[in-house]
């Protein structure tokens, strides 16, 4: 189809809000965001089957997730589980509303990779990275037992301190990035295996349903480079509407 024909089509396309016919049901919501550029993103809430709601965002604020929850609730959907990337404030908000939380295991693995490179220099770092990479293949009791064993084995190593180069009177932990990686796993551990404890709800352990959608939408919009923001929004609304049927 010629680009001009597409532009005329989307110019006639009415803007969408992600509204759906009100239906009373309980849902497992998968919520994540993607960005076209810095400060120019979209927050999407969907189930395994379809998209429920989307909204433009500049950054992922707690207020955006609250608004998303309110909109989905107004549709008649009772959110019983939220699968999210693991942001602390967002997690606390859902828990305050008595909604179960599943932290995305893929995002957790990526966080560990950010702190520990593939060619880590220390044995402790290599061992923790290897443990994290097995996260999606592990049961909760196995993973927690292995993490406890790692902390016992490398506890003294984690507590090593070094005096700063600028201020000789002040010390800091020598292996700060490794400590951050360990703290991330410890903090999120209670919500990394929610799916395991509620098998009847069929909870996904990642936000991959959103990630696959985002890749498709960005690929389709990317074909038509140079679209104005208004036309791009109409095209985005059109594409997401197809997934909300």
C-alpha positions in Angstrom: 0.0 0.0 0.0 1.3 3.4 -0.9 2.5 5.6 2.0 0.1 8.4 1.0 -2.8 6.0 1.0 -1.9 4.9 4.6 -1.6 8.5 5.8 -5.1 9.3 4.4 -6.5 6.2 6.1 -5.0 6.9 9.5 -6.0 10.6 9.2 -9.6 9.4 9.1 -9.1 6.9 11.9 -10.7 8.1 15.1 -8.4 8.2 18.2 -8.8 5.3 20.6 -8.6 5.0 24.3 -8.3 1.3 24.7 -12.0 1.1 25.9 -13.6 -2.3 25.9 -17.2 -3.5 26.6 -17.7 -3.9 30.3 -17.5 -7.6 31.3 -17.4 -8.8 34.9 -14.5 -11.2 35.3 -11.2 -11.8 37.2 -8.0 -11.4 35.2 -4.3 -11.9 35.4 -2.9 -8.6 34.1 0.5 -8.3 32.3 1.7 -4.7 32.4 4.7 -3.2 30.8 5.9 -0.2 28.8 7.9 0.5 25.7 9.4 3.7 24.3 9.8 5.3 20.9 12.3 7.7 22.3 13.2 9.2 25.7 10.1 10.6 27.3 7.8 9.2 24.6 6.4 5.8 25.6 3.2 3.7 26.0 2.1 1.7 29.0 0.1 -1.4 28.0 -2.1 -3.6 30.2 -3.1 -6.9 28.7 -4.1 -10.5 29.5 -2.6 -13.5 27.8 -5.4 -13.4 25.3 -5.8 -9.7 24.5 -4.9 -6.0 25.2 -7.2 -4.3 27.7 -5.8 -0.8 28.0 -3.0 1.5 26.9 -1.9 5.1 27.6 0.8 7.4 26.5 3.5 8.1 29.2 6.7 10.1 29.5 8.2 7.8 32.3 6.8 4.9 34.3 5.2 6.7 37.2 3.2 5.0 39.9 0.3 7.4 39.0 0.2 5.8 35.5 -0.2 2.3 37.0 -2.9 3.6 39.4 -4.8 5.1 36.4 -4.3 1.8 34.5 -5.8 -0.1 37.4 -8.7 2.3 37.8 -9.5 2.0 34.0 -9.4 -1.8 34.0 -11.5 -1.9 37.1 -14.1 0.4 35.5 -14.3 -2.0 32.6 -15.5 -4.6 35.1 -12.3 -6.6 35.2 -11.1 -7.5 38.7 -7.3 -7.7 38.6 -6.2 -10.5 40.9 -2.6 -10.7 39.7 -0.3 -8.1 38.2 2.7 -9.4 36.3 5.2 -6.4 36.3 8.9 -5.7 35.8 9.5 -5.4 39.5 9.7 -1.7 40.3 9.3 -1.3 44.0 6.8 1.5 44.2 4.6 -0.2 41.6 4.8 -3.5 43.4 3.8 -1.8 46.7 0.8 -0.1 45.0 -0.6 -3.4 43.7 0.0 -5.1 47.0 -1.8 -2.3 48.9 -4.8 -3.0 46.7 -4.6 -6.7 47.7 -3.5 -7.8 44.2 -1.0 -10.6 43.9 2.3 -9.6 42.2 4.5 -11.7 39.9 7.9 -10.0 39.2 9.1 -10.7 35.7 11.9 -13.3 35.9 13.4 -12.1 32.6 13.7 -8.5 33.9 15.4 -9.9 37.0 17.9 -11.8 34.9 18.6 -8.7 32.9 19.2 -6.7 36.2 21.8 -9.3 37.3 23.5 -9.1 33.9 23.7 -5.3 34.3 25.6 -5.7 37.5 27.7 -8.7 36.6 29.3 -9.0 33.2 29.6 -12.2 31.3 33.4 -12.3 32.0 33.2 -11.5 35.7 36.6 -11.5 37.4 35.7 -13.0 40.7 34.5 -16.5 41.5 31.7 -15.1 43.6 30.3 -13.0 40.8 30.5 -15.8 38.3 28.7 -18.1 40.6 25.9 -15.6 41.3 25.4 -14.8 37.6 25.2 -18.5 36.8 22.6 -19.0 39.6 20.5 -16.1 38.2 20.6 -17.4 34.7 19.0 -20.6 36.0 16.1 -18.6 37.6 13.4 -19.5 35.0 14.4 -23.2 35.2 14.3 -23.4 39.0 11.6 -24.1 41.6 11.4 -21.5 44.4 12.8 -23.8 47.1 15.7 -24.8 44.9 16.5 -21.2 44.0 16.3 -19.9 47.6 18.3 -22.7 48.9 21.1 -22.1 46.3 21.0 -18.3 47.0 21.3 -18.9 50.8 24.2 -21.3 50.2 25.9 -18.7 48.0 25.6 -16.0 50.7 27.1 -18.3 53.3 30.0 -19.3 51.1 30.8 -15.7 50.0 29.6 -13.8 53.0 33.0 -12.7 54.1 33.9 -11.7 50.6 30.8 -9.5 50.3 31.8 -7.7 53.6 35.2 -6.7 52.4 35.9 -3.0 52.7 38.2 -0.6 50.9 39.2 2.9 51.8 38.3 5.5 49.2 40.9 6.9 46.9 39.7 10.5 47.5 39.1 10.3 51.2 41.4 7.9 53.0 39.3 8.2 56.2 36.1 6.8 54.6 35.7 3.2 53.6 33.3 1.6 51.2 32.4 -1.9 50.3 34.8 -3.4 47.8 32.3 -5.4 45.8 29.5 -2.9 45.6 28.0 -4.1 42.2 28.0 -7.7 43.4 26.2 -6.6 46.6 23.7 -4.7 44.5 23.0 -7.8 42.4 22.5 -10.0 45.5 20.3 -7.4 47.1 18.1 -7.2 44.0 17.6 -11.0 44.1 16.9 -10.9 47.8 14.4 -8.0 47.6 12.4 -9.5 44.7 12.6 -13.1 45.7 9.1 -13.2 47.5 7.5 -12.2 44.2 9.6 -14.1 41.6 7.6 -17.4 42.1 4.1 -16.3 42.7 3.0 -18.3 39.7 4.2 -21.4 41.4 2.0 -21.0 44.4 -1.2 -20.3 42.4 -1.2 -22.9 39.6 -4.9 -22.6 38.9 -4.5 -19.0 37.9 -2.0 -19.8 35.1 0.2 -16.8 35.9 3.0 -16.1 33.4 6.4 -15.8 35.0 7.5 -13.0 32.6 6.0 -10.0 30.7 7.0 -11.7 27.4 3.5 -11.4 26.1 3.9 -7.6 26.2 7.5 -7.8 24.8 6.4 -9.7 21.8 3.5 -7.3 21.2 5.9 -4.3 21.5 8.3 -5.8 19.0 5.5 -6.3 16.4 4.0 -2.8 16.9 7.4 -1.0 16.7 8.3 -3.0 13.6 5.1 -2.1 11.9 5.3 1.6 12.8 9.0 1.7 12.0 8.3 0.8 8.4 6.6 4.2 8.0 9.4 6.4 9.1 8.7 10.2 9.3 5.1 9.9 10.5 4.0 12.9 12.6 3.3 12.1 16.2 -0.4 12.5 15.7 -0.5 10.1 12.8 1.8 7.7 14.7 -0.6 7.7 17.6 -3.5 6.8 15.2 -1.5 4.0 13.8 -0.6 2.8 17.3 -4.3 2.9 18.4 -5.3 1.0 15.3 -2.7 -1.7 15.8 -3.5 -2.2 19.5 -7.2 -2.2 18.8 -6.6 -5.3 16.7 -5.2 -7.0 19.8 -8.1 -6.0 22.0 -10.7 -7.9 20.1 
